[in-house]
Amino acid sequence: MTAPDDNAALVVDARGMRCPWPALRLARAMRDASQVLLLADDPQAGREVAALAGEHGWRIEADDAPERWRVRR
């Protein structure tokens, strides 16, 4: 299932990377994108992403699938 805005989201695949790398990749991607779909399988990634989003005022929408976060400005 693909939502219309999926085409606009930049996908950052950080699977296999340990924290803080997924959060660092997300921060770098958000420099140029208004929304990012982050794929990360490190158990700490959710907490790191939430902290980073809180610092920058970004919104996080958890995806139905585990290990996926849609982050928007």
A tleap script that builds the chain and sets N, CA, C and O, in Angstrom:
source leaprc.protein.ff14SB
mol = sequence {
  NMET THR ALA PRO ASP ASP ASN ALA ALA LEU
  VAL VAL ASP ALA ARG GLY MET ARG CYS PRO
  TRP PRO ALA LEU ARG LEU ALA ARG ALA MET
  ARG ASP ALA SER GLN VAL LEU LEU LEU ALA
  ASP ASP PRO GLN ALA GLY ARG GLU VAL ALA
  ALA LEU ALA GLY GLU HIE GLY TRP ARG ILE
  GLU ALA ASP ASP ALA PRO GLU ARG TRP ARG
  VAL ARG CARG
}
set mol.1.N position { 0.850 -1.174 0.000 }
set mol.1.CA position { 0.000 0.000 0.000 }
set mol.1.C position { 0.895 1.236 0.000 }
set mol.1.O position { 1.772 1.375 0.852 }
set mol.2.N position { 0.670 2.126 -0.953 }
set mol.2.CA position { 1.494 3.323 -1.076 }
set mol.2.C position { 0.598 4.550 -1.005 }
set mol.2.O position { -0.305 4.715 -1.825 }
set mol.3.N position { 0.845 5.397 -0.040 }
set mol.3.CA position { 0.092 6.648 0.068 }
set mol.3.C position { 0.656 7.647 -0.934 }
set mol.3.O position { 1.822 7.540 -1.312 }
set mol.4.N position { -0.154 8.627 -1.377 }
set mol.4.CA position { 0.334 9.598 -2.358 }
set mol.4.C position { 1.580 10.347 -1.908 }
set mol.4.O position { 2.437 10.677 -2.729 }
set mol.5.N position { 1.688 10.616 -0.610 }
set mol.5.CA position { 2.849 11.379 -0.153 }
set mol.5.C position { 4.098 10.525 0.000 }
set mol.5.O position { 5.164 11.063 0.301 }
set mol.6.N position { 4.004 9.196 -0.198 }
set mol.6.CA position { 5.195 8.349 -0.136 }
set mol.6.C position { 6.219 8.765 -1.184 }
set mol.6.O position { 7.423 8.626 -0.969 }
set mol.7.N position { 5.744 9.274 -2.316 }
set mol.7.CA position { 6.665 9.688 -3.379 }
set mol.7.C position { 7.503 10.891 -2.959 }
set mol.7.O position { 8.619 11.072 -3.445 }
set mol.8.N position { 6.969 11.712 -2.059 }
set mol.8.CA position { 7.678 12.909 -1.648 }
set mol.8.C position { 8.660 12.647 -0.509 }
set mol.8.O position { 9.551 13.460 -0.261 }
set mol.9.N position { 8.507 11.530 0.179 }
set mol.9.CA position { 9.369 11.244 1.325 }
set mol.9.C position { 10.712 10.693 0.855 }
set mol.9.O position { 10.773 9.801 0.008 }
set mol.10.N position { 11.760 11.227 1.407 }
set mol.10.CA position { 13.101 10.707 1.161 }
set mol.10.C position { 13.280 9.483 2.049 }
set mol.10.O position { 13.056 9.569 3.257 }
set mol.11.N position { 13.672 8.371 1.495 }
set mol.11.CA position { 13.852 7.140 2.263 }
set mol.11.C position { 15.316 7.037 2.695 }
set mol.11.O position { 16.233 7.104 1.876 }
set mol.12.N position { 15.503 6.872 3.995 }
set mol.12.CA position { 16.838 6.679 4.559 }
set mol.12.C position { 16.870 5.276 5.148 }
set mol.12.O position { 16.179 4.991 6.126 }
set mol.13.N position { 17.660 4.414 4.559 }
set mol.13.CA position { 17.771 3.037 5.015 }
set mol.13.C position { 18.991 2.911 5.926 }
set mol.13.O position { 20.132 2.860 5.466 }
set mol.14.N position { 18.722 2.864 7.218 }
set mol.14.CA position { 19.791 2.755 8.210 }
set mol.14.C position { 19.759 1.388 8.883 }
set mol.14.O position { 20.308 1.219 9.972 }
set mol.15.N position { 19.124 0.417 8.245 }
set mol.15.CA position { 19.092 -0.927 8.814 }
set mol.15.C position { 20.506 -1.484 8.867 }
set mol.15.O position { 21.294 -1.315 7.937 }
set mol.16.N position { 20.807 -2.147 9.967 }
set mol.16.CA position { 22.138 -2.711 10.163 }
set mol.16.C position { 23.101 -1.741 10.822 }
set mol.16.O position { 24.212 -2.126 11.187 }
set mol.17.N position { 22.695 -0.499 10.980 }
set mol.17.CA position { 23.550 0.497 11.645 }
set mol.17.C position { 23.144 0.607 13.109 }
set mol.17.O position { 21.962 0.568 13.448 }
set mol.18.N position { 24.132 0.742 13.952 }
set mol.18.CA position { 23.866 0.906 15.382 }
set mol.18.C position { 23.821 2.379 15.718 }
set mol.18.O position { 24.484 3.199 15.084 }
set mol.19.N position { 23.028 2.703 16.724 }
set mol.19.CA position { 22.914 4.099 17.153 }
set mol.19.C position { 24.274 4.583 17.623 }
set mol.19.O position { 25.025 3.843 18.258 }
set mol.20.N position { 24.578 5.821 17.306 }
set mol.20.CA position { 23.701 6.915 16.875 }
set mol.20.C position { 23.574 7.082 15.359 }
set mol.20.O position { 23.000 8.075 14.911 }
set mol.21.N position { 24.083 6.156 14.563 }
set mol.21.CA position { 24.103 6.346 13.116 }
set mol.21.C position { 22.736 6.560 12.473 }
set mol.21.O position { 22.623 7.428 11.607 }
set mol.22.N position { 21.692 5.820 12.847 }
set mol.22.CA position { 20.392 6.107 12.225 }
set mol.22.C position { 19.924 7.542 12.477 }
set mol.22.O position { 19.401 8.189 11.570 }
set mol.23.N position { 20.106 8.037 13.693 }
set mol.23.CA position { 19.707 9.413 14.008 }
set mol.23.C position { 20.565 10.421 13.248 }
set mol.23.O position { 20.063 11.447 12.789 }
set mol.24.N position { 21.837 10.134 13.119 }
set mol.24.CA position { 22.721 11.042 12.368 }
set mol.24.C position { 22.342 11.073 10.888 }
set mol.24.O position { 22.351 12.133 10.263 }
set mol.25.N position { 22.011 9.909 10.332 }
set mol.25.CA position { 21.571 9.867 8.927 }
set mol.25.C position { 20.258 10.621 8.743 }
set mol.25.O position { 20.062 11.303 7.738 }
set mol.26.N position { 19.357 10.494 9.721 }
set mol.26.CA position { 18.097 11.228 9.674 }
set mol.26.C position { 18.348 12.731 9.718 }
set mol.26.O position { 17.778 13.476 8.922 }
set mol.27.N position { 19.187 13.177 10.630 }
set mol.27.CA position { 19.478 14.611 10.750 }
set mol.27.C position { 20.058 15.149 9.456 }
set mol.27.O position { 19.690 16.240 9.022 }
set mol.28.N position { 20.940 14.416 8.845 }
set mol.28.CA position { 21.531 14.861 7.585 }
set mol.28.C position { 20.484 14.949 6.480 }
set mol.28.O position { 20.474 15.904 5.703 }
set mol.29.N position { 19.604 13.956 6.410 }
set mol.29.CA position { 18.567 13.948 5.376 }
set mol.29.C position { 17.575 15.089 5.575 }
set mol.29.O position { 17.080 15.656 4.601 }
set mol.30.N position { 17.282 15.426 6.821 }
set mol.30.CA position { 16.307 16.483 7.097 }
set mol.30.C position { 16.850 17.872 6.782 }
set mol.30.O position { 16.090 18.840 6.790 }
set mol.31.N position { 18.130 17.991 6.508 }
set mol.31.CA position { 18.677 19.289 6.072 }
set mol.31.C position { 18.019 19.743 4.777 }
set mol.31.O position { 17.748 20.930 4.593 }
set mol.32.N position { 17.762 18.785 3.875 }
set mol.32.CA position { 17.253 19.113 2.545 }
set mol.32.C position { 15.822 18.653 2.298 }
set mol.32.O position { 15.194 19.111 1.344 }
set mol.33.N position { 15.295 17.769 3.121 }
set mol.33.CA position { 13.966 17.195 2.871 }
set mol.33.C position { 12.966 17.694 3.907 }
set mol.33.O position { 13.327 17.986 5.047 }
set mol.34.N position { 11.717 17.785 3.497 }
set mol.34.CA position { 10.677 18.176 4.448 }
set mol.34.C position { 10.086 16.956 5.141 }
set mol.34.O position { 9.451 17.079 6.188 }
set mol.35.N position { 10.292 15.789 4.562 }
set mol.35.CA position { 9.870 14.552 5.214 }
set mol.35.C position { 10.798 13.407 4.816 }
set mol.35.O position { 11.280 13.319 3.687 }
set mol.36.N position { 11.022 12.543 5.791 }
set mol.36.CA position { 11.929 11.410 5.599 }
set mol.36.C position { 11.252 10.164 6.144 }
set mol.36.O position { 10.611 10.205 7.195 }
set mol.37.N position { 11.393 9.070 5.436 }
set mol.37.CA position { 10.977 7.766 5.929 }
set mol.37.C position { 12.247 7.041 6.350 }
set mol.37.O position { 13.064 6.659 5.512 }
set mol.38.N position { 12.405 6.858 7.653 }
set mol.38.CA position { 13.602 6.231 8.206 }
set mol.38.C position { 13.334 4.763 8.460 }
set mol.38.O position { 12.343 4.399 9.094 }
set mol.39.N position { 14.225 3.925 7.960 }
set mol.39.CA position { 14.196 2.487 8.217 }
set mol.39.C position { 15.401 2.178 9.097 }
set mol.39.O position { 16.542 2.401 8.691 }
set mol.40.N position { 15.155 1.669 10.290 }
set mol.40.CA position { 16.256 1.379 11.215 }
set mol.40.C position { 15.856 0.220 12.108 }
set mol.40.O position { 14.737 0.183 12.619 }
set mol.41.N position { 16.769 -0.729 12.300 }
set mol.41.CA position { 16.451 -1.904 13.107 }
set mol.41.C position { 17.182 -1.963 14.443 }
set mol.41.O position { 17.051 -2.949 15.167 }
set mol.42.N position { 17.935 -0.948 14.780 }
set mol.42.CA position { 18.576 -0.908 16.094 }
set mol.42.C position { 17.479 -0.658 17.139 }
set mol.42.O position { 16.665 0.247 16.957 }
set mol.43.N position { 17.440 -1.436 18.224 }
set mol.43.CA position { 16.399 -1.248 19.247 }
set mol.43.C position { 16.397 0.151 19.874 }
set mol.43.O position { 15.364 0.595 20.375 }
set mol.44.N position { 17.517 0.838 19.855 }
set mol.44.CA position { 17.603 2.176 20.429 }
set mol.44.C position { 17.160 3.279 19.467 }
set mol.44.O position { 17.031 4.434 19.875 }
set mol.45.N position { 16.928 2.944 18.212 }
set mol.45.CA position { 16.641 3.951 17.194 }
set mol.45.C position { 15.396 4.771 17.525 }
set mol.45.O position { 15.405 5.988 17.342 }
set mol.46.N position { 14.338 4.145 18.001 }
set mol.46.CA position { 13.117 4.881 18.319 }
set mol.46.C position { 13.344 5.975 19.333 }
set mol.46.O position { 12.835 7.085 19.184 }
set mol.47.N position { 14.103 5.668 20.357 }
set mol.47.CA position { 14.391 6.655 21.395 }
set mol.47.C position { 15.280 7.779 20.850 }
set mol.47.O position { 15.058 8.953 21.148 }
set mol.48.N position { 16.274 7.416 20.062 }
set mol.48.CA position { 17.176 8.419 19.470 }
set mol.48.C position { 16.432 9.344 18.512 }
set mol.48.O position { 16.632 10.558 18.525 }
set mol.49.N position { 15.571 8.755 17.681 }
set mol.49.CA position { 14.800 9.539 16.713 }
set mol.49.C position { 13.849 10.480 17.444 }
set mol.49.O position { 13.714 11.641 17.058 }
set mol.50.N position { 13.190 9.996 18.493 }
set mol.50.CA position { 12.271 10.833 19.263 }
set mol.50.C position { 13.003 12.016 19.900 }
set mol.50.O position { 12.494 13.136 19.893 }
set mol.51.N position { 14.183 11.772 20.445 }
set mol.51.CA position { 14.956 12.849 21.066 }
set mol.51.C position { 15.384 13.882 20.024 }
set mol.51.O position { 15.287 15.086 20.265 }
set mol.52.N position { 15.851 13.419 18.882 }
set mol.52.CA position { 16.286 14.321 17.818 }
set mol.52.C position { 15.110 15.143 17.295 }
set mol.52.O position { 15.233 16.350 17.087 }
set mol.53.N position { 13.987 14.495 17.086 }
set mol.53.CA position { 12.799 15.204 16.597 }
set mol.53.C position { 12.340 16.247 17.613 }
set mol.53.O position { 11.942 17.350 17.238 }
set mol.54.N position { 12.393 15.905 18.876 }
set mol.54.CA position { 12.007 16.859 19.918 }
set mol.54.C position { 12.892 18.096 19.935 }
set mol.54.O position { 12.409 19.207 20.151 }
set mol.55.N position { 14.174 17.906 19.709 }
set mol.55.CA position { 15.113 19.035 19.681 }
set mol.55.C position { 14.850 19.979 18.521 }
set mol.55.O position { 15.052 21.188 18.635 }
set mol.56.N position { 14.394 19.418 17.393 }
set mol.56.CA position { 14.225 20.217 16.175 }
set mol.56.C position { 12.776 20.592 15.875 }
set mol.56.O position { 12.511 21.326 14.923 }
set mol.57.N position { 11.843 20.095 16.676 }
set mol.57.CA position { 10.440 20.393 16.453 }
set mol.57.C position { 9.829 19.620 15.293 }
set mol.57.O position { 8.846 20.065 14.701 }
set mol.58.N position { 10.394 18.482 14.968 }
set mol.58.CA position { 9.869 17.643 13.887 }
set mol.58.C position { 8.760 16.753 14.436 }
set mol.58.O position { 8.737 16.442 15.627 }
set mol.59.N position { 7.842 16.345 13.562 }
set mol.59.CA position { 6.772 15.423 13.927 }
set mol.59.C position { 7.168 14.014 13.494 }
set mol.59.O position { 7.733 13.814 12.419 }
set mol.60.N position { 6.865 13.060 14.340 }
set mol.60.CA position { 7.135 11.652 14.022 }
set mol.60.C position { 5.805 10.937 13.892 }
set mol.60.O position { 4.933 11.049 14.753 }
set mol.61.N position { 5.668 10.209 12.812 }
set mol.61.CA position { 4.498 9.361 12.614 }
set mol.61.C position { 5.005 7.935 12.508 }
set mol.61.O position { 5.711 7.583 11.562 }
set mol.62.N position { 4.643 7.125 13.476 }
set mol.62.CA position { 5.065 5.727 13.437 }
set mol.62.C position { 4.336 5.037 12.302 }
set mol.62.O position { 3.146 5.266 12.088 }
set mol.63.N position { 5.024 4.223 11.603 }
set mol.63.CA position { 4.446 3.463 10.506 }
set mol.63.C position { 3.826 2.196 11.081 }
set mol.63.O position { 4.169 1.780 12.187 }
set mol.64.N position { 2.918 1.585 10.337 }
set mol.64.CA position { 2.322 0.329 10.781 }
set mol.64.C position { 3.371 -0.764 10.900 }
set mol.64.O position { 3.253 -1.657 11.739 }
set mol.65.N position { 4.381 -0.696 10.076 }
set mol.65.CA position { 5.455 -1.684 10.123 }
set mol.65.C position { 6.457 -1.276 11.206 }
set mol.65.O position { 6.743 -0.091 11.373 }
set mol.66.N position { 6.984 -2.248 11.932 }
set mol.66.CA position { 8.005 -1.905 12.928 }
set mol.66.C position { 9.282 -1.434 12.235 }
set mol.66.O position { 9.553 -1.767 11.082 }
set mol.67.N position { 10.036 -0.663 12.967 }
set mol.67.CA position { 11.342 -0.193 12.478 }
set mol.67.C position { 11.223 0.810 11.351 }
set mol.67.O position { 12.139 0.943 10.540 }
set mol.68.N position { 10.079 1.534 11.285 }
set mol.68.CA position { 9.877 2.571 10.263 }
set mol.68.C position { 9.284 3.795 10.929 }
set mol.68.O position { 8.315 3.695 11.683 }
set mol.69.N position { 9.867 4.951 10.648 }
set mol.69.CA position { 9.354 6.208 11.162 }
set mol.69.C position { 9.294 7.212 10.032 }
set mol.69.O position { 10.245 7.353 9.263 }
set mol.70.N position { 8.168 7.916 9.931 }
set mol.70.CA position { 8.041 9.021 8.987 }
set mol.70.C position { 8.223 10.299 9.809 }
set mol.70.O position { 7.475 10.564 10.750 }
set mol.71.N position { 9.222 11.073 9.432 }
set mol.71.CA position { 9.545 12.301 10.161 }
set mol.71.C position { 9.271 13.472 9.234 }
set mol.71.O position { 9.709 13.492 8.084 }
set mol.72.N position { 8.525 14.467 9.765 }
set mol.72.CA position { 8.153 15.645 8.966 }
set mol.72.C position { 8.497 16.917 9.717 }
set mol.72.O position { 8.542 16.958 10.946 }
set mol.73.N position { 8.735 17.948 8.931 }
set mol.73.CA position { 8.949 19.285 9.514 }
set mol.73.C position { 7.637 19.837 9.980 }
set mol.73.O position { 7.586 20.951 10.502 }
savepdb mol mol.pdb
quit
